[in-house]
Amino acid sequence: MAGNLHNLNNPSSSPPILREKDHVKVIKEAISEALVYYYPFAGRIKEGPNRKLMVDRNGEGILFLEVEANFKLEQLGDAIKPPCPYLEQLIYNVPCSDGILGCPLLLIEVSLLFPNH
């Protein structure tokens, strides 16, 4: 899965809406507003009749993580490619990830980089 890395700590490169704000709070609120229209993502996978997989729209919510990592964005280079020495700091191991039943359909992680923290 490909993703984008954005440096929100550089005020000159940040969009005006993100300047002088709690970046994680802004992201979380935007996701919350978007999920109103995509409410099935707040559910979980369940097994229905004849072992058919379906979405249980139970409203348990997505998994939203705010994590801290101890390195600089520049240390990643242009892309995260194997072997990545920071993988353990960047990737969250979802407790139920050994299967799919009952797991969140969507996980969003905001990584805050604090070199030498």
N, C-alpha and C positions, 0 to 999 in steps of 0.2 A: 504494500500500500504506500503510495506516495503522499507526501504532505508538504506543507509550506512552513518555513520558519520566518517569523517576523520579529524584528528587534523593536520592541515597544519602549525601550529605555532611551532611545535617541529622539528627543523632542522634535528635532528638525525633520525627521523622517516619519513621524507619527501623524496620522490624520488628526485634524483639529478636535474631533470629538474625543480622542483619547489623551489629549494633553491635559495634565493636571488632574487626572482621574485615576481611580483604582481600576487598573486594566482588567483584573480578574473579575471584578464585579460587573463591569461593562459587558464583558464576554458572556458571563453567566446569564445576565438579564436578557441579552440579545438571543441567546439560545432558548431561553424560557419562552420568549415571545414567539420565536419561530416554531417551537414545538406545539403551540396551540393548533397550528394547521397540520402538523404531522404527528398527532397524538398517538398513533400506534407505536411509535418509537419509545414511548414511555412504558410499554408493556413488556411482557416476557414471552419467550418461546415455550409452548406446551405441546404435549402430544394429544391429538384428538382421536376420533374414531378411526379404526383401521390404521393406527400408527401414523396418521397424517400429522405433519407439523403445522402449527398455526400460531398466530399471535394472540396471547391472552391480554386484552386491553384492560389491565388491572390498575393502571395509573401509578405503578411503583416508581416510575421515573427512570431517567437515564443515569449513568454513572459519570459524575463530573468530578474531576480531580484537580487539585492545585498542588503541585509538587515543587520542591526545591532541588536543584542540581548544582554541583560544585565544579563548574568549569565555565569557560568563556565561549560565547557563540562562535567566535572566530576559530576556536579549536576544532569545530566540526567541519570546517571547510565549506565547499559548495554544496555538498550533499552528504547524507548519512549513508555510508556504504560499508558493508562488512569488510573487515572486522571493525566494529565501532567500539572503542574503549569506554564509551559512556553509555552503552546500551542499558546496563543495570540501573542507571540513574534516570533514563528517559522512558523506559517501558514498564508499565505497571502490570503485575501479574494478577489478573482477576481471580478471586478465590474460587469461583465455580467454572473456571475455564477448561476443566478436564472434560466437560460435556457442554451441550448447548441448552438443555432444558432448564428453565428457570433463570437463565442468565440475562443481563441487560442487553438490549438490542443495540444500544449506542453507548460508547464510552468516549468522553472528550477529556483530554488532559491538557492543562495549561502548565508548562514548565517554567519556573522562575529560575534564572541562572544567577547564582551568587558565587563567583570565583573565590576560593579560599575562605568560604563561610564556615 
